[in-house]
């Protein structure tokens, strides 16, 4: 018998804000040590009242517009009541009755073609804390830094029918939100609950639903969906177990899911409107203001870069990180060629970072410093090799390119008398290479050329060296 898997997703995305959703504590990237970014409000002290962060609303609306949602002009907050050690108030402030966005649509491309994924709603809510289990000490510690960090939860309709569709959707969401500065979508900043059921092909009713909680790795999500699909099919075909509606967890080491608890229903959470937060009204003026600040999409950027002569492969790399686009455009605005800038970023900067165990997303260089290096090389003031050395110093130690060049004597040598003496010395000390070149072995030329560059410590003008070397070898 053939079976059909049906999947719906609840994706929690931590918003890239400077402060939390209901207090002035720092946002997702602020904490350095456990419980160092906590105040009486987000730690649930009695009598403390929430104060809404306007920036959270604007990012949530922006995300909704990116996902083609309807923006609800009237939105409210509700209390979701449950007890867990990392939830200090014993309730979570979320949105149930009037979420900020509804009825969105996302196109997803897979090997099977285009799938249309409907977005049921996007709502704002606060995150809970984090439990840290210490198996050696047999204790569990609570870190409240994450408490009240702003989230949006994106709830889809059950429109997925394969792990490939789910991964493609999440990759698209991640790329869109990172490029639009909605969220970092890294280090647990994007987590997903996967609701999955299996039914015989052609059946009209959905099968028994299982929810796999708190997954952040796309590889793990794909593995979990495949395992859970096989588990459901085995239960239906071979009666290996009785399927029940439940919440399960994924064990990445064992490669399987395990039961956590029976799936709660809406009534179990005893939702009611939060009396401490006023309704949010998004009027025409505010919505127009948010739309005017909408980030340009990666697709639009790609079109602009094609017109500048940048290759498709390089465009894919640059548009993968919004900060790389900003760096490219800022350096071009300072008078550098777009193709030159891309070459320096993708080849040189990436190579330096890779040797240090970092990624391009970790690149931290000002447009002015990168432009200075590119211009010095382009004008012939320094060689390409010297430019690379200066770039290493800038990335690793944040030096001033011009000052570093001067202090280390990296100006390109253009004195023809000096270079001529170096060329004479290289010819005298590399007799075999000279003989090979004169006998027709063109590669021997580079051996003598390299000896000249070494003598000049890489600072000689390559064009001058080449011209003098060719003249003397043919003379």
C-alpha positions in Angstrom: 0.0 0.0 0.0 1.2 3.5 -0.7 1.2 6.2 1.9 1.2 10.0 2.0 3.0 12.0 4.6 1.5 15.3 5.7 3.6 17.9 7.6 2.9 21.3 9.1 5.6 23.5 10.7 5.8 25.9 13.6 9.0 27.9 13.1 10.2 30.1 16.0 12.6 32.9 14.9 14.4 35.1 17.3 14.2 38.7 16.1 17.4 40.8 15.7 16.6 43.6 18.2 18.7 45.6 20.5 16.5 44.8 23.5 14.0 42.2 24.6 10.3 42.3 23.8 8.9 43.6 27.1 11.9 45.1 28.9 15.1 47.0 28.2 17.5 44.1 28.6 19.7 43.3 25.6 18.5 41.0 22.8 19.7 37.6 21.5 23.3 38.4 21.0 23.9 40.5 24.2 24.5 37.8 26.9 28.0 36.6 27.6 27.6 34.6 30.8 24.6 32.7 32.2 22.0 35.1 33.8 23.9 38.3 33.1 21.2 39.8 30.9 18.2 39.6 33.3 16.1 42.2 35.1 13.1 42.0 37.5 10.7 42.2 34.6 12.0 39.3 32.5 12.8 37.2 35.5 9.2 37.3 36.6 9.4 39.4 39.8 6.0 40.2 41.3 4.5 43.5 40.3 6.7 44.1 37.2 4.7 45.0 34.1 5.6 44.4 30.5 6.4 47.4 28.2 6.0 46.7 24.4 9.1 47.0 22.2 7.9 48.9 19.0 10.8 47.5 17.0 9.5 43.9 17.5 6.2 44.9 15.9 7.9 46.5 12.9 10.1 43.4 12.3 7.1 41.1 12.6 5.2 43.2 10.1 8.2 43.2 7.8 8.5 39.4 8.0 4.8 39.1 7.2 5.2 41.3 4.1 8.1 39.2 3.0 5.9 36.1 3.3 3.0 37.7 1.4 0.8 37.8 4.5 -2.1 40.0 5.4 -1.2 42.5 8.1 -3.9 42.6 10.8 -4.4 46.2 11.8 -5.7 45.2 15.2 -3.5 42.8 17.2 -3.6 41.7 20.9 -1.5 39.7 23.3 -2.6 36.7 25.4 -1.3 34.6 28.3 -0.5 31.0 27.6 -0.5 29.3 31.0 1.8 26.4 31.8 4.5 25.6 34.3 8.0 24.8 33.4 11.2 25.6 35.3 12.6 28.0 32.6 9.3 30.0 32.5 9.6 32.3 35.6 6.0 33.7 35.4 4.4 30.3 34.8 2.9 31.8 31.6 4.1 32.9 28.3 2.9 36.2 26.6 2.0 35.3 23.1 -0.8 35.9 20.5 -3.7 33.5 19.9 -6.9 35.4 19.3 -5.6 38.3 17.1 -2.1 37.6 15.7 -0.2 40.2 13.8 -0.1 38.4 10.4 -2.3 35.9 8.6 -2.9 34.1 5.3 0.6 34.2 3.7 2.1 32.2 0.8 5.6 31.0 0.0 6.7 29.2 -3.2 9.3 26.5 -2.6 11.4 24.9 -5.3 12.3 21.2 -5.1 13.3 18.4 -7.5 9.5 17.7 -7.9 8.8 21.3 -9.0 7.2 24.3 -7.3 5.2 23.8 -4.1 2.9 26.5 -2.6 3.1 26.6 1.2 0.3 28.5 2.9 1.2 30.5 6.0 -1.7 30.3 8.5 -0.4 33.0 10.8 2.6 34.8 12.2 2.4 35.8 15.8 4.7 37.6 18.3 5.7 36.1 21.6 8.4 36.0 24.2 11.0 33.2 24.4 11.4 31.1 27.6 14.7 30.5 29.4 17.1 27.6 28.8 17.6 24.5 30.9 21.2 23.3 31.1 21.5 19.6 32.2 24.7 18.5 34.0 24.7 14.8 33.9 28.0 14.5 35.9 26.5 16.5 38.8 23.0 15.1 38.2 21.6 18.6 38.3 19.7 21.0 36.0 20.6 24.7 35.9 18.4 27.5 34.5 19.7 30.3 32.4 17.2 33.2 32.1 19.1 35.2 29.6 16.8 34.1 26.8 13.7 34.8 28.7 11.6 37.5 26.9 13.8 37.6 23.9 11.4 38.5 21.0 10.2 35.7 18.8 7.9 35.4 15.8 6.2 32.0 15.3 5.4 31.2 11.7 2.7 28.6 11.5 2.1 26.9 8.2 -0.9 24.9 6.9 -0.2 21.1 6.6 1.1 21.6 3.0 4.4 19.7 3.1 4.6 16.2 1.8 8.3 15.4 2.0 11.4 16.2 4.0 12.9 17.9 0.9 10.0 20.4 0.8 10.5 21.2 4.5 14.2 21.7 4.2 13.8 23.9 1.0 11.2 26.0 2.9 13.4 26.5 5.9 16.4 27.4 3.8 14.4 30.0 2.0 13.0 31.5 5.2 16.5 31.6 6.6 18.0 33.3 3.6 15.2 35.8 3.4 15.4 36.8 7.1 19.2 36.9 7.3 19.4 39.1 4.2 16.6 41.3 5.5 18.2 41.7 9.0 15.1 40.1 10.6 17.1 37.5 12.4 20.5 35.9 12.5 18.8 32.5 12.1 21.9 30.8 13.7 22.9 29.4 17.1 19.4 28.4 18.0 17.9 31.6 16.7 15.6 29.6 14.4 13.9 26.5 15.9 11.2 24.3 14.4 8.4 22.1 15.7 7.5 19.5 13.1 3.9 18.2 13.1 3.7 15.0 11.0 1.1 12.4 10.2 0.8 9.5 7.7 -2.3 8.2 5.9 -3.0 5.7 3.1 -2.8 7.4 -0.3 -6.2 8.6 -1.3 -7.6 8.8 2.2 -9.5 12.0 3.1 -8.8 12.1 6.8 -5.3 12.9 8.2 -3.6 10.3 10.3 -2.6 10.5 13.9 -0.3 13.5 14.5 3.0 13.6 16.3 4.9 16.8 17.0 8.7 16.7 17.1 9.8 19.6 19.3 12.6 22.2 19.2 14.7 21.2 16.2 17.3 23.7 14.8 19.5 21.6 12.5 18.2 21.1 8.9 20.0 17.8 8.7 18.4 16.6 11.9 15.0 17.8 10.8 15.3 15.8 7.5 16.4 12.7 9.4 13.7 13.0 12.0 11.0 13.3 9.3 12.2 10.2 7.5 12.4 8.2 10.8 8.9 9.4 11.9 7.4 8.6 8.5 8.8 5.0 8.7 7.6 4.6 12.3 4.0 5.6 11.3 4.0 3.3 8.2 5.3 0.4 10.3 2.5 1.0 12.9 -0.2 1.1 10.1 1.1 -1.9 8.2 2.5 -4.2 10.8 0.8 -3.0 14.0 4.1 -2.5 15.7 2.5 0.1 18.0 -0.7 2.0 18.6 -0.2 5.6 17.3 -1.3 8.3 19.7 -1.3 12.1 19.4 1.9 13.1 21.3 4.9 15.3 21.5 8.2 13.6 20.8 11.9 14.6 20.9 14.6 13.8 18.4 17.8 12.0 19.6 20.5 12.9 17.0 23.0 10.3 18.3 20.5 7.4 18.2 18.8 8.6 15.1 15.3 8.3 16.4 12.4 10.0 18.2 11.2 9.3 21.7 7.9 10.2 23.5 7.9 13.3 25.7 4.3 13.8 26.7 0.8 13.5 25.3 0.0 16.4 22.9 -1.6 19.3 24.7 -4.7 21.0 23.3 -5.6 24.7 23.3 -7.8 24.2 26.4 -4.8 22.9 28.4 -3.1 26.2 28.2 -6.1 28.3 29.5 -5.5 31.2 27.2 -6.9 34.6 28.1 -6.2 38.2 27.0 -3.2 39.8 28.7 -4.7 42.8 30.7 -1.3 44.5 31.0 -0.7 45.1 27.3 -2.8 47.4 25.2 -3.9 46.3 21.7 -1.6 47.2 18.8 -3.2 49.2 16.1 -1.2 49.4 12.8 -2.6 52.4 11.0 -2.0 53.4 7.4 0.8 55.8 8.3 2.7 53.3 10.3 2.3 50.5 7.7 3.5 52.9 4.9 6.5 53.7 7.1 7.3 50.0 7.6 6.9 49.4 3.9 9.2 52.3 3.0 12.0 50.6 5.1 11.5 47.2 3.6 14.9 45.7 2.7 15.6 45.0 -1.0 15.5 41.3 -1.7 18.5 39.2 -2.6 16.9 38.6 -6.1 16.8 42.4 -6.8 20.4 42.7 -5.6 21.4 39.8 -7.9 20.0 41.7 -10.9 22.0 44.8 -10.0 25.2 42.8 -9.6 24.7 41.1 -13.0 24.7 44.5 -14.6 28.1 45.2 -12.9 29.6 42.1 -14.6 29.8 39.9 -11.5 29.5 36.2 -12.2 26.6 34.1 -11.1 28.7 32.0 -8.7 30.1 35.1 -7.0 26.6 36.7 -6.9 25.3 33.6 -5.0 28.1 34.0 -2.4 27.8 37.7 -2.0 24.0 37.7 -1.7 24.2 34.9 0.9 25.1 37.5 3.5 23.6 41.0 3.7 26.8 42.4 5.3 28.8 41.3 2.2 26.4 43.2 -0.1 26.7 46.3 2.1 30.5 46.0 2.1 30.6 45.5 -1.7 28.4 48.6 -2.4 30.3 50.8 0.1 33.7 50.0 -1.4 32.4 50.5 -4.9 31.0 53.9 -3.8 34.6 54.8 -2.8 35.7 54.4 -6.4 36.7 50.7 -6.7 35.6 48.3 -9.5 32.8 45.9 -8.4 34.6 42.9 -9.9 37.8 43.8 -8.2 36.0 44.2 -4.8 34.3 40.8 -5.2 37.6 39.1 -6.1 39.2 40.6 -2.9 36.2 39.5 -0.7 35.6 36.0 -2.1 39.2 35.0 -2.8 41.5 36.9 -0.4 39.3 37.7 2.6 37.7 34.3 2.5 41.1 32.6 2.4 42.4 34.5 5.3 39.3 33.8 7.4 39.4 30.1 6.4 42.9 29.7 7.7 41.8 31.2 11.0 38.8 28.8 11.2 36.3 31.5 10.4 33.6 32.0 7.7 32.9 35.0 5.4 30.0 35.9 7.7 32.7 36.7 10.3 34.4 39.3 8.1 34.9 42.5 9.9 36.7 45.2 7.8 35.6 48.7 7.1 34.9 49.7 3.5 37.5 52.5 3.8 40.3 50.1 4.7 39.4 47.5 2.0 39.1 50.3 -0.6 42.5 51.7 0.5 44.2 48.3 -0.2 42.5 47.8 -3.5 43.5 51.4 -4.7 47.1 51.0 -3.6 47.4 47.8 -5.7 45.5 49.3 -8.6 47.7 52.3 -8.8 50.9 50.3 -8.7 51.9 51.7 -5.3 52.1 48.1 -3.9 52.2 44.7 -5.5 49.2 42.3 -5.3 51.3 40.1 -2.9 52.0 43.1 -0.6 48.3 43.9 -0.7 47.5 40.4 0.5 49.9 40.9 3.4 48.4 44.2 4.4 44.9 42.7 4.2 45.9 39.9 6.6 47.2 42.5 9.0 44.0 44.6 8.7 41.7 41.5 9.3 43.7 40.1 12.1 44.9 43.3 13.9 42.7 46.1 12.5 45.8 48.1 11.4 45.7 51.2 9.1 46.6 50.0 5.6 48.6 53.1 4.5 50.5 53.3 7.8 51.3 49.6 7.8 52.5 49.7 4.2 54.9 52.6 5.1 56.1 51.1 8.4 57.0 47.8 6.7 58.5 49.2 3.5 56.0 47.6 1.2 55.9 50.3 -1.5 56.5 48.8 -4.9 60.0 49.2 -6.1 60.0 51.1 -9.5 63.6 52.2 -9.5 64.8 50.7 -12.8 68.5 50.9 -11.8 67.8 48.9 -8.6 65.6 46.4 -10.3 68.2 46.0 -13.1 70.9 45.1 -10.6 68.5 42.5 -9.0 67.8 41.1 -12.4 71.5 40.8 -13.2 72.1 39.0 -9.9 69.2 36.6 -10.5 70.5 35.7 -14.0 74.0 35.1 -12.6 72.8 32.9 -9.8 70.3 30.8 -11.9 72.5 29.7 -14.8 70.6 26.4 -15.3 67.2 28.2 -15.5 68.7 30.7 -17.9 70.0 27.9 -20.1 66.7 26.1 -20.0 64.8 29.3 -21.0 67.2 29.9 -23.9 66.7 26.3 -25.1 62.9 26.9 -25.4 61.6 26.0 -21.9 59.3 29.0 -21.2 58.5 27.8 -17.6 62.1 28.5 -16.7 61.4 32.2 -17.0 59.1 32.2 -14.0 61.9 30.6 -11.9 64.2 33.5 -12.6 61.3 36.0 -12.2 60.6 34.5 -8.8 64.2 34.9 -7.7 63.9 38.6 -8.5 60.7 39.0 -6.5 62.2 37.2 -3.5 65.3 39.5 -3.6 62.9 42.5 -3.6 60.8 40.9 -0.9 57.8 40.9 -3.1 57.8 44.7 -3.4 59.1 45.1 -7.0 56.9 46.3 -9.8 56.1 43.0 -11.7 55.8 44.8 -15.0 59.2 46.5 -14.7 60.9 43.3 -13.6 59.3 41.3 -16.4 60.3 43.8 -19.1 64.0 44.1 -17.9 64.3 40.3 -17.5 63.0 39.6 -21.0 65.3 42.3 -22.4 68.4 40.9 -20.7 67.6 37.2 -21.5 67.2 38.1 -25.2 70.2 40.3 -25.3 
